[in-house]
Amino acid sequence: MPDDLLMRIRSAEFQAMSERVLRVTELTSRLNVLPFDDERGKAALLGQILGRPLPAKVTIYPPFYTDHGLRLELAERVFINQNCTFLDYAGIRLGERVMIGPKATFITVGHPVDPAPRREWLTGAPIDVAENVWIGAGATILPGVTIGRDAVIAAGAVVADDVPAATLVTGPKATVRRQWQG
């Protein structure tokens, strides 16, 4: 996975990423309308989206969304329930036996907080999820987070900080961190 990301929006790298996003959006649109039992069709489209075949015993229930695909690394026996989103440009790694509930969201990219550079730069950092982690329905995992082995992320939790191994984390509490003049 790449280190922390800082990319100028009006750059060749951003243009290439944007083209990949359009291609993957087209592929996921096709994936998400296949009959549920079309395992061969799903495997072929997921292979194109991820740039390689799915590892053994990986289960992905559509609808499934990713913006890049090539930086989503899935180990064996990962389970992804329906309606999950993976914004993976900065890299997402899911260890063996990770289980993800419906509507979970993984976001590796964003923009600077300060207004001036917000429309000029893309920021990001990879997400790393260790083995045997359970992520509940509707959880959101933010850029740069590492989740330790055997941890549980409760439904609806917003995870902005690293999670130690064998830990339960809960809650979507938003708090004021800083202010600026508008």
VENDADA-V492328 format. One record per residue. RES is the residue in one letter. SS is DSSP state (H for helix, E for strand, - for the rest). PHI is phi in radians with two decimals (NA if undefined). BURIAL is b if it has 9 or more other ideal C-beta (glycine too) atoms within 8 Angstrom, else e. Layout:
BEGIN
<<RES/SS/PHI/BURIAL> <RES/SS/PHI/BURIAL>>
END
This chain:
BEGIN
<<M/-/NA/b> <P/-/-1.22/e> <D/-/-1.23/e> <D/-/-0.85/b> <L/E/-1.86/b> <L/E/-2.47/e> <M/E/-2.29/b> <R/E/-1.24/b> <I/-/-1.15/b> <R/-/-1.67/e> <S/-/-2.39/e> <A/H/-1.11/e> <E/H/-1.09/e> <F/H/-1.13/b> <Q/H/-1.06/e> <A/H/-1.11/e> <M/H/-1.09/b> <S/H/-1.06/e> <E/H/-1.12/e> <R/H/-1.12/b> <V/H/-1.03/b> <L/H/-1.10/e> <R/H/-1.10/e> <V/H/-1.21/b> <T/H/-1.09/b> <E/H/-1.12/e> <L/H/-1.17/b> <T/H/-1.20/b> <S/H/-1.07/e> <R/H/-1.19/b> <L/H/-1.00/b> <N/-/-1.33/b> <V/-/-1.98/e> <L/-/-1.19/b> <P/-/-1.02/e> <F/-/-0.99/e> <D/-/-1.54/e> <D/-/-1.45/e> <E/H/-1.09/e> <R/H/-1.14/e> <G/H/-1.12/b> <K/H/-1.10/b> <A/H/-1.08/b> <A/H/-1.13/e> <L/H/-1.18/b> <L/H/-1.13/b> <G/H/-1.08/b> <Q/H/-1.21/e> <I/H/-1.14/b> <L/H/-1.51/b> <G/-/1.39/e> <R/-/-2.92/e> <P/-/-1.16/e> <L/-/-1.14/b> <P/-/-1.14/b> <A/-/-1.03/e> <K/-/1.05/e> <V/-/-1.40/b> <T/E/-2.09/e> <I/E/-2.25/b> <Y/-/-1.65/e> <P/-/-1.21/b> <P/-/-1.26/e> <F/E/-2.31/b> <Y/E/-2.28/b> <T/E/-2.55/b> <D/-/-1.72/b> <H/-/-2.25/b> <G/-/1.50/b> <L/-/-1.23/e> <R/-/-1.98/b> <L/E/-1.81/b> <E/E/-1.82/b> <L/E/-1.97/b> <A/-/-1.47/b> <E/-/-1.16/b> <R/-/1.10/b> <V/-/-1.36/b> <F/E/-2.11/b> <I/E/-2.12/b> <N/-/-1.33/b> <Q/-/-1.25/b> <N/-/1.19/b> <C/E/-1.66/b> <T/E/-2.20/b> <F/E/-2.24/b> <L/E/-1.59/b> <D/-/-1.85/b> <Y/-/-0.98/b> <A/-/-1.49/b> <G/-/1.85/b> <I/E/-2.30/b> <R/E/-2.08/b> <L/E/-1.98/b> <G/-/-1.26/b> <E/-/-1.01/b> <R/-/1.12/b> <V/-/-1.24/b> <M/E/-2.07/b> <I/E/-2.16/b> <G/-/-1.32/b> <P/-/-1.08/b> <K/-/1.12/b> <A/-/-1.28/b> <T/E/-2.29/b> <F/E/-2.07/b> <I/E/-2.15/b> <T/-/-1.80/b> <V/E/-2.19/b> <G/E/-2.90/e> <H/-/-2.37/b> <P/-/-1.01/e> <V/-/-1.26/e> <D/-/-1.12/e> <P/H/-1.07/e> <A/H/-1.03/e> <P/H/-1.50/b> <R/H/-1.02/b> <R/-/-1.61/e> <E/-/-1.85/e> <W/E/-2.29/b> <L/E/-1.95/b> <T/E/-2.03/b> <G/E/3.04/b> <A/-/-2.76/b> <P/-/-1.22/b> <I/E/-1.98/b> <D/E/-2.23/b> <V/E/-2.00/b> <A/-/-1.29/b> <E/-/-1.18/b> <N/-/1.08/b> <V/-/-1.56/b> <W/E/-2.06/b> <I/E/-1.99/b> <G/-/-1.31/b> <A/-/-0.98/b> <G/-/1.29/b> <A/-/-1.22/b> <T/E/-2.16/b> <I/E/-1.92/b> <L/-/-1.69/b> <P/-/-0.96/b> <G/-/1.46/e> <V/-/-1.43/b> <T/E/-2.02/b> <I/E/-2.01/b> <G/-/-1.32/b> <R/-/-0.90/b> <D/-/1.19/b> <A/-/-1.25/b> <V/E/-2.22/b> <I/E/-1.83/b> <A/-/-1.18/b> <A/-/-0.97/e> <G/-/1.38/b> <A/-/-1.19/b> <V/E/-1.95/b> <V/E/-1.83/b> <A/-/-1.93/e> <D/-/-2.19/e> <D/-/-1.00/e> <V/E/-2.03/b> <P/-/-1.14/e> <A/-/-1.06/e> <A/-/0.91/e> <T/-/-2.28/b> <L/E/-1.78/e> <V/E/-2.09/b> <T/-/-2.43/e> <G/-/1.74/e> <P/-/-1.86/e> <K/-/-1.13/e> <A/-/-1.81/e> <T/-/-2.34/e> <V/-/-1.26/e> <R/-/-1.80/e> <R/-/-2.87/e> <Q/-/-2.33/e> <W/-/-2.50/e> <Q/-/-1.38/e> <G/-/-1.70/e>>
END
